[in-house]
Structure formats: C-alpha cells, structure tokens
Amino acid sequence: GNSVTQMEGPVTLSEEAFLTINCTYTATGYPSLFWYVQYPGEGLQLLLKATKADDKGSNKGFEATYRKETTSFHLEKGSVQVSDSAVYFCALSGPTGGGNKLTFGTGTQLKVEL
Amino acid sequence: EAQVTQNPRYLITVTGKKLTVTCSQNMNHEYMSWYRQDPGLGLRQIYYSMNVEVTDKGDVPEGYKVSRKEKRNFPLILESPSPNQTSLYFCASRTVSGGYNEQFFGPGTRLTVL
C-alpha cells in the first residue's frame, strides 16, 4: 500500500536559518504529493502541492519538488521566521480510490527561535 | 466564509457512554472524511463518504460509525467509547470534480475517554 516517511522532529532552528524537512514515499502509479501545515490549536492547511514528476510546488516561501526517481518531496525554505513554527505533514493522494484518500507521514514539528 | 466546522472542540467522557461528533461543511463538497491524529502515527483515515448515503471504511474504522444523510453533514459516532479512542479527530471535505482538489480540514475535536 501507499506510505509516507518523513524526518522525525522536533526541529529547532534560529530565525533566518535554512529549512529542509525530508519526505519520501512509496506508492503505485503516479500519486499527487502535498505538504500540509498545522499551526498550534488549528486544523491542517494545504501549504503546497505537486501533481506530476518534476513539478515544483511553492507557497509562502516554501518549496518542494516532486522527484520520481528518488520518490521524494522534500520541503525547503530559505529563511524561516518564528511564525513558521508549526507541525508539517507530507502526504500523498491516489491514484486508487478516485484520488480522494490522503496518506500522511507522521509529521515534523518545527520550532523557530529568535 | 467557506469552512468545515466540528463540534464539540473538546470532550471528556467515560468508557461506554455513546457520543457523536458533528461535522458540517458549507462548500457543497461531495467527499467527506474523518481522520484521527495520534503522536508518532500522523493522521489515519477512519471513514469516508463519496456522497449522500455512500460511506466506506478507511484504515482504522473499528469502534466508529458514520452516516451521510445530508450532503453538508457527516457525523462521527462512537457507540461505546474506549480509552484507546482518546485522540484528536479531524473532519475534511473536498469536491470531486475537475481533477484533484484541496481537502479542507475542520479545526479538530480533542476527545478524552476515561
């Protein structure tokens, strides 16, 4: 079945540091890939997505590139801010079940300090 | 405002006392789903519904029931809660037309079963 593996946290960085959160996946066919973010006390929000190989998703300074050859979708940001402190989930969708089911990684907590 | 709402947000109950967590969306989405979030396990799908009167099991359905009598509502029912159902629960919805579309998540319901 489908699965997502992401680096364990927590990750603690200083403001303006470079961020990488690793994510690899196992899936049949060609899944769509996502990063969701969960701020304290809130539900999940879609951060970015990529639907085919070599696509780059980007939003709010975050980027991730769909690498089919390495089955990876690593999240990066060049300069993190305190407001980026949250839990980040890598996820994939489809192609089975009409592409509706999301399979999540375990989440990576990011803490950014001044 | 487009949103998914859940009630209650917090609930403490005792083993065996039936409870219902409500979920409602105002976006006319066909697809709705329930997830539970547990430390180290990420989010796991409990049940999902492709449309009114169409529901199916996810990865961890044991001990839960759902119904989909109206398009906007998708309640989660625990007929006889047990302590291992203590968790953070999320409802999500999305449209199924036009290829992949973002899943919108509710704010979560934190359930404690004593």
Interface residues (C-beta under 8 A of the other chain):
Chain A: V4 S32 Y36 G41 E42 G43 L44 Q45 L46 K49 T51 F89 S93 G94 G98 G99 N100 K101 L102 F104 G105 T106 G107
Chain B: V4 Y31 S33 Y35 G40 L41 G42 L43 R44 Q45 Y48 M50 G58 F90 A92 R94 V96 Y100 E102 Q103 F105 G106 P107 G108
